[in-house]
Amino acid sequence: MAIDFQGRVAIVTGAGSGLGRSHALALAARGAKVVVNDLGGAVDGTGGSAKAADQVVAEIKALTTTHGGRGEAVANHDSVSDAAGAARIVQSATDAWGRVDVLVNNAGILRDKSFAKMEVTDFDTVVDVHLLGSAYVTKAAWPVMQAQNYGRVVMTTSAAGLYGNFGQTNYAAAKLGLVGLMNALKQEGAKNGILVNTIAPVAATRMTEALFPPALLPHLKPEFITAAVVYLCAESCASSGDIVSAGAGVYAKAQMVESDGVFFGAGAEVTPDMIAESYAKIADMSKARPYGAAMEEVAKIFGFFQKN
């Protein structure tokens, strides 16, 4: 059965270009009513213009949906990094259609520099947009989704956050922070049918195209990312707390795991020298496994006492 969003309302932040535009168009084509949010600023977050969001709204209204009707969308030009602005983004959806079913936190900026040369304001601003911006918009949408007992939230992380990248300490910190946000929200949202997942895209957009060799750019289409995002937004999606890496037609699940570890025994006086001597075993990932919640990891620790 084809994924369908008829009767659903979606918000896509940073939807005036690149990945966000692709997500908004795809959701609308499958029947979703879409709030197209975009401040319309430059890649570094400066400036602003209504043009980008308004243009995507016009594109949506011109398309024919899978149900044979015209696309429905409204524009919003607020900054996600402002809590009041984030609330207005959600209000745009509830004022127009009375609900919010899908939230794709996509808005982002770049201010790349090595850590030694980076101004603190550049660190703050990037964290404000990526991490706090996603938290603010999700916070505003959360009670609406709770009241409906339904919701789909998608965060946007990055390989830079998961694995690190030179010159992107601000961006990497914010992007991994989003994984932590997801991990907690997946637990809080479960009782109300709210699923929270994260996409880790590799795509050529105005933010990233300078980072890739020109020969690769035709293979890094935003539509490859959007296919996974639309699935994670669907009613048929049953996963929560997943990180899906996507790019150039390649899709994989990323996951944080922990080694089996070493237990020195109850009451042992552990010294730094003991850690040094056992570090190879501590770092042995051959039996590593993931944990679905913090208390599962705590249970592992106490499990050592039961075995010994």
C-alpha positions in Angstrom: 0.0 0.0 0.0 1.4 3.4 -1.0 2.4 5.8 1.7 -0.3 8.4 1.9 -0.7 11.7 3.9 -4.3 12.7 3.0 -5.8 14.5 6.0 -2.4 15.0 7.6 -0.7 18.3 8.4 3.1 18.6 8.1 5.6 21.3 9.1 9.0 21.3 7.4 11.5 23.9 8.7 14.2 25.3 6.4 11.9 24.3 3.5 12.8 27.1 1.1 15.5 25.3 -0.7 17.6 22.1 -0.7 16.5 19.2 1.4 13.6 21.0 3.1 12.1 22.0 -0.2 12.4 18.4 -1.5 10.7 17.1 1.7 7.9 19.6 1.6 7.1 18.9 -2.1 7.1 15.1 -1.6 4.8 15.3 1.4 2.4 17.6 -0.4 2.4 15.4 -3.5 1.2 12.6 -1.3 -1.6 14.6 0.1 -0.2 16.4 3.2 -1.1 20.0 3.9 2.3 21.7 4.5 3.7 24.6 6.5 6.7 25.7 4.5 9.0 27.5 7.0 12.1 29.4 5.9 13.7 32.5 7.3 15.2 33.1 3.8 18.7 33.9 5.1 22.1 33.1 3.8 23.9 29.8 4.5 25.5 31.4 7.6 22.1 32.4 8.9 22.4 36.2 8.2 19.7 38.1 6.4 16.2 37.1 5.6 13.6 37.1 2.8 10.1 35.8 2.3 10.8 34.8 -1.2 12.2 31.3 -0.6 9.3 29.9 1.4 6.7 31.7 -0.8 8.1 30.2 -3.9 7.9 26.7 -2.5 4.3 27.3 -1.4 3.5 28.4 -5.0 5.2 25.2 -6.3 3.1 23.1 -4.0 -0.2 24.8 -4.9 0.7 24.2 -8.6 1.2 20.4 -8.2 -1.3 17.7 -8.5 -1.5 15.3 -5.6 -1.7 11.5 -5.7 -5.4 12.1 -4.9 -6.0 14.2 -8.0 -6.3 17.5 -6.1 -4.1 20.5 -5.8 -1.4 20.8 -3.2 -2.1 22.9 0.0 0.5 24.9 1.8 1.1 28.1 3.8 4.4 29.9 4.3 6.0 30.9 7.5 9.1 33.1 7.7 10.0 32.9 11.4 13.4 31.8 12.8 13.4 28.4 14.5 16.1 29.7 16.9 13.6 32.1 18.6 11.1 30.2 20.9 8.3 32.7 20.1 9.0 32.3 16.4 9.0 28.5 16.8 5.6 28.7 18.4 4.3 30.8 15.5 5.5 28.2 13.1 3.3 25.6 14.8 0.4 28.1 15.1 0.6 28.5 11.3 -0.4 24.9 11.1 -3.1 24.9 13.7 -4.6 28.1 12.5 -4.8 26.8 9.0 -5.8 23.2 9.6 -6.3 22.6 13.3 -3.6 19.9 13.8 0.0 18.9 13.4 0.8 15.3 12.4 4.3 15.6 11.0 7.3 17.7 11.9 10.5 17.6 10.0 13.2 19.6 11.8 15.5 20.4 8.8 16.5 24.1 9.2 20.2 24.7 9.6 23.1 26.9 8.9 26.9 26.6 8.6 29.7 28.7 10.1 32.7 26.5 9.6 36.1 27.3 11.1 38.7 25.4 13.0 38.0 25.4 16.8 41.0 27.6 17.5 39.8 30.3 15.1 36.1 30.0 15.8 34.3 32.9 17.6 32.1 31.9 20.5 29.2 33.7 18.7 29.6 31.3 15.7 29.4 28.4 18.1 26.3 29.7 19.8 24.5 30.6 16.7 24.9 27.3 15.0 23.8 25.4 18.2 20.8 27.8 18.5 19.6 27.0 15.0 20.2 23.3 14.8 19.7 22.0 18.3 17.7 24.6 20.1 15.7 25.4 17.0 14.6 21.8 16.7 13.8 21.6 20.4 11.8 24.8 20.2 9.6 23.8 17.3 9.2 20.3 18.7 8.2 21.7 22.1 5.5 23.8 20.4 4.2 20.9 18.4 4.4 18.4 21.2 1.1 19.2 23.1 -0.8 19.2 19.8 0.5 15.7 19.0 -0.1 14.5 22.5 -3.8 15.6 22.3 -4.1 13.8 19.0 -2.3 10.7 20.3 -0.4 10.8 17.1 2.7 12.4 15.7 5.8 11.8 13.6 9.0 13.9 14.3 12.1 13.7 12.2 15.4 15.3 13.4 18.3 16.0 11.0 21.7 15.0 12.2 24.9 14.6 10.1 27.9 12.4 9.7 29.9 15.3 11.2 27.9 14.9 14.4 28.0 11.1 14.4 31.7 10.8 13.5 33.3 14.2 13.5 34.6 16.5 10.8 37.5 19.0 10.8 36.3 22.6 11.1 32.8 21.9 12.2 32.9 21.6 16.0 29.9 23.9 16.4 27.9 22.0 13.8 29.0 18.5 15.0 28.1 19.3 18.6 24.7 20.5 17.6 24.0 17.6 15.3 24.9 15.0 17.9 22.9 16.8 20.5 19.8 16.1 18.2 20.4 12.4 18.7 20.2 12.9 22.4 17.1 14.9 22.0 15.6 12.1 19.9 16.6 9.4 22.4 14.7 11.0 25.2 11.7 12.1 23.2 11.2 8.6 21.8 10.5 7.4 25.3 8.3 10.4 26.3 6.3 10.2 23.1 5.6 6.5 23.0 2.4 6.5 25.2 0.9 9.1 22.8 1.7 7.4 19.5 4.5 10.0 18.8 7.5 8.5 17.0 10.8 10.3 16.8 13.5 9.4 14.4 16.6 11.1 12.8 17.9 11.3 9.3 21.6 11.6 8.6 21.8 13.0 5.0 24.6 13.1 2.5 23.3 15.4 -0.3 24.5 18.3 -2.5 22.7 21.4 -1.4 23.7 25.1 -1.2 25.1 24.3 2.3 27.2 21.3 1.3 27.9 21.3 -2.4 31.3 22.9 -2.0 32.4 20.0 0.2 32.1 17.3 -2.5 34.0 16.6 -5.7 32.0 18.0 -8.7 31.8 14.5 -10.2 29.8 13.3 -7.2 27.2 16.1 -7.2 24.8 14.5 -9.7 24.6 11.4 -7.5 23.8 13.4 -4.3 20.3 14.4 -5.1 18.1 15.6 -2.2 15.3 13.3 -3.4 17.4 10.3 -2.2 17.2 11.7 1.4 13.5 12.6 1.0 12.5 9.0 0.3 13.7 8.0 3.7 12.3 11.1 5.4 8.8 10.5 3.9 8.9 6.9 5.2 9.8 8.0 8.7 6.9 10.5 8.6 4.4 7.8 7.5 1.6 6.3 9.6 3.0 2.9 8.6 6.4 3.6 10.1 6.7 1.7 13.4 10.3 2.6 14.4 11.2 5.2 16.9 14.7 6.2 18.0 16.4 5.2 14.7 19.1 7.1 12.9 18.9 6.5 9.2 22.0 7.5 7.1 21.0 8.3 3.5 22.8 9.5 0.4 23.2 8.7 -3.3 20.8 5.8 -3.0 22.5 4.2 0.0 20.6 3.7 3.2 21.8 2.4 6.5 21.0 2.5 10.2 23.5 4.1 12.5 23.6 3.3 16.2 25.5 4.0 19.4 26.9 0.8 21.0 28.9 -0.1 24.1 31.5 -2.8 24.6 31.0 -5.7 26.9 33.4 -4.1 29.3 35.5 -5.2 32.3 34.3 -5.8 35.9 37.0 -5.8 38.5 34.8 -7.2 41.3 32.6 -5.8 44.0 34.6 -3.7 46.5 37.7 -3.6 44.3 40.0 -0.6 44.6 40.5 0.2 41.0 43.7 2.1 40.1 44.7 3.9 36.9 47.3 1.2 36.3 44.6 -1.4 36.3 42.6 0.6 33.7 45.8 0.8 31.6 46.5 -2.9 31.8 42.8 -3.7 30.9 42.2 -1.0 28.4 42.4 -3.3 25.3 39.6 -5.4 26.7 37.6 -2.4 27.8 37.8 -1.1 24.2 37.1 -4.4 22.6 34.0 -3.9 20.4 33.6 -7.5 19.2 30.6 -8.0 21.5 29.3 -4.4 21.5 25.6 -3.9 21.7 23.1 -1.0 21.7 20.9 0.1 24.5 17.3 1.4 24.1 17.4 3.6 27.2 19.8 4.8 29.8 18.5 2.4 32.5 19.3 -0.6 30.2 22.9 0.4 30.4 22.6 0.8 34.2 21.0 -2.7 34.4 24.1 -4.0 32.6 26.4 -2.6 35.2 24.4 -4.1 38.1 24.2 -7.4 36.1 27.9 -7.8 36.7 27.3 -8.0 40.5 24.7 -10.7 40.0 27.1 -12.8 38.0 29.9 -12.6 40.5 
